[in-house]
Amino acid sequence: MSTENPTDLPLIFTASAAAKVAQLIVEEGKPELMLRVYVQGGGCSGFQYGFTFDESVQDGDTEVVTDGVKLLIDPMSMQYLTGAEIDYTEGLQGAQFVIRNPSASTTCGCGSSFAV
């Protein structure tokens, strides 16, 4: 599933996040890279988010494209990320990727783990 119409997107991958990912891909020197976001058990709230680069789309992956940058989400993780926003912010707490997830009932202070 690949889409660029914001009203059809299962989640929001902001232009700020896409720009940072594009910069990281250039630094890696591998233009075929895509960002994969995933959810796994662990963290102080039960689940935690993870990010990694991937060179290939897997069966069942959801693809979200923003400004030519592709974000991949596996089916298991997608059930926890539907409706979320993936953003990149720079502020007093430093520069970081932020996931705003309406499905999360609680999140930890660092923002990298959550409970449903």
Summary of the structure (lengths in Angstrom):
residues: 116
radius of gyration: 13.7
end to end distance: 25.0
largest distance: 39.5
contacts: 322
relative contact order: 0.24
helix: 21%
strand: 42%
